[in-house]
Amino acid sequence: MQSQTSGAGKKILVIEDEPDIVRGLRDALEFEGFQVEARGSGGDGLEAAGEWGPDCVLLDLMLPDENGYRVCETLRARDPIVPIIILTAKAQEVDKVRGLEAGADDYVTKPFSVAELIARINAIFRRQARLASHEETFLIGEWEINSRKHTMRRGRISKRLTFYELEVLKLLRERAEEPVTRDELLEKIWGVAPSPTNRTVDNFIVKLRRKLEEDQKSPQHILTVYGMGYKLVP
């Protein structure tokens, strides 16, 4: 009997070479109503992604044939929107940051809670469903942000935005000129409880500043509110 979730029927690609993990993920995801394909190598995973068109990718970093970061970069280059969640045994912050910089939207550290992972996947799909009801474009400085195409454009310059990059911008814009705490960003966008050691929000702010600001050391649009979080000055 399948559980009725917001992600029922969605396609999940698992790129993971540990059979026990694949088996556990497949059982749990299929019970929740997801379609699941699994591949044990980076090359096979990339091929499956191109042929199958998954709605979400769960990507192990330690693969037998390919560097997981490079697989992530290739997936992101092909599709700027599909959510990529990294499964990693590497708990160091530098490894997580590297994964986010490679294009991942989120990460879970092994051993992980399958229930939490499924909750994060469902939260992504709920937010994607709400995206269609929001306005299509808005301005930040001279940049036009297109929420449907996941792009930002200024004149002839166009850059792509990942799912979570866009979500951060949208939430900051909804509260323009007002401070938004790291904890609120973490809870509303990633759906996880605040933690003093979780640097996900800060890492995405760094990524957005690289794309949006002329001078990252003196940002004009995404400002740090010390002791609280960040605010957007459109």
N, C-alpha and C positions, 0 to 999 in steps of 0.2 A: 504493500500500500504506500503510495507516494504522498509526501507532505505537500500542501499547497503553499508555495512561497512566491515572493515577488519575482524570483528568478526562474520559476518553473518553465521548462522547455528551452532555456538558454543553453548555449553550447560552451562547455569548458574544456580547454586543452591543457592537459597536464604534461609537462616536460620534466621528467624525473626518472632516474635510473635505479632507484631502490624499490624492488618489487613489493615489499611489505607496505611502504608508504603509498605506492600507487594503488595497491589493493584496498587499503583503508580509505583513501580519498575517493576512489571510484564507488565503493559501497555507500559512503556517506552522501556523496553528491547525487548519485542516482536515486537514493532514497528521497532526497529533497526535490526530485523532479528534473534535475539537470541532465542534459546529454553530455557524455564524457568520452573523450578520446585521449589516449595516453601514448607517449613516445619516450623511449629511453635514452635518446641522444639529441644533441643540439641540431644536427643535420636533419634527422627525421622530424624533429619538432618544427623546424622552419618549413619543411616541405608540407607537413600536415596543416600548419597555419595558413599557408598559401592556398591549399586545396579546399580546406574545410571552412575557413572563415569563422573562427571562434568568436564568441562574445566576451570571453575573458581567458587570460592565459596564466596558469600557475607554473612558475619557472624555477627549477632548482639551479643554483649557481655552480655546483660541483658536478659537471657532466663528463662522461668518459672521452668525448671527442672534441668538444668545443668549450672555450671559455664562456661561462654563463653570461658575463657582462657583454661580450660581443654578440651573443644570441639576442640579448635584450635590445641592444642598439639596432640590430637588424630588424627585429620585430617592430620597434618603434619607428624606424625609417620607413617601413612599409605601410604602417597604419598609425597615425598620430592619436587615434581615439581609443582603440581597444585597451581596456585595463590590463595591466601586467602586474601580478603580485609575485614577488620573489620569495622562494622558500630557501632559507639559508641556515647552515650550521654556524656561520660566522657571526658572532655576537658583537664584534667590535664596531663602534660607530663609524669608523672610516670605511668599513666594508659596506655598511648600509648606505652611507652617503654616496659611495661609488655606484651602487645599484640605482639609486634615485637619479644620479647624473646620467646614467646609461639609458634612462627613459622609463624606469619602473615607477609605478604609482604607489606601491605599498610593499611592505615586506613582513613576513612572520619568521620568527627564529625557531629552529628545531631544538628540542621537541615542541610542537605547538598544539593548541587546542583546535580540533577540527570544527567544533561548534563555533568558536570565535572566527575562524577562517570563513565559514559559511555565512556568518552574520556580516562580515565585511563584504563578501561578494554580493549578498542581497542588498546591502546598503548602497553599493555602487550602482546596481541596476535600478533601485528606486530613484536615485538622484538623476540618472540618465533619463528616466521616464518623465521626471519633472522638468527637465531641461527644455523639452519641446514647448512647454507653456510659457517660458520666459521670453523676453524680447530678444530678437536675434542679434542686434549689434548695440554696442555702446562705446563711448570714447574715454580713454585715459590719456590726457595730454594730446599729442598728435597721433596716437595710435588708435585705430579702429579695431575693436575686439569683436569677432564674429563667433557667437556661442554655438552656432550650428555647425560651422565648418572647423571650429577649433583653431582659428587663425588670428593673428594680429597683423595689421597692415598699416604702413605709413608710406605714402607715395608708392614707389616701386618696390619697397622693401616689404617682404612678407615672411612671417615666422609662424611656426606651428606651436600650439599649446597642447600639452597632455591633459587628460581628464582632470586630474587633481590640480594642476596649475590653473585651469579655468575655474574650477570650483573655489579656489582660494581667492582669485580675483573677484568673482561674483559676490562672495560673502563680504569681502572688504568693501566692495562698491555699494552694497546694500546699506552699509553703515558708514558711508563716506564721511571723512573728517572726524569720525569718532574712533576711539581706541577699541580694538577687538582683542581679547586676551588669547594667548596661546591655547589655554585650556578649552575655550569656546570653539576655536578653529579645529582643534583636535577632535572634540566631541561631535560637532555638527558635520564635519566633512569626512573624517575617517571613522567615526562611530566608535572610538575607543576611549577608555577612561584616561584622564590626565595622569601624567607621570613626570616627575622632575627630571628624569633621565631621557625622556623621549624628545628627540631633536627633529622629528619629522617636519613640523611646521617651519622651524628655522631653516632647514635644508631647502624647502620649497620656496621660501622667501628669497633665499640666495639665488636660486634658479630663475625666479621671476625677475629679480633685479638685473640679472645678466641680460635678459631679453628686453626689458622695458626701459631701464635707466641709461642715460648718457654717461653718467659717472656713478658707478656702484658705491663708491666711498662717500658720495654726497648725494644720496637719492632725493628726487624731487616728488615722487609719487607714492612709493611704499616706504613709510617712515616708521622707525622704531620708537615705540613709546616705552621708555625704560621702566622696568619693574612691572609692566603689564603685557604688552604684546606689540601690535602693529596697527597703523591706520593708513587709509588710502586718501591721497589728495589728487582728485581727478584732474 
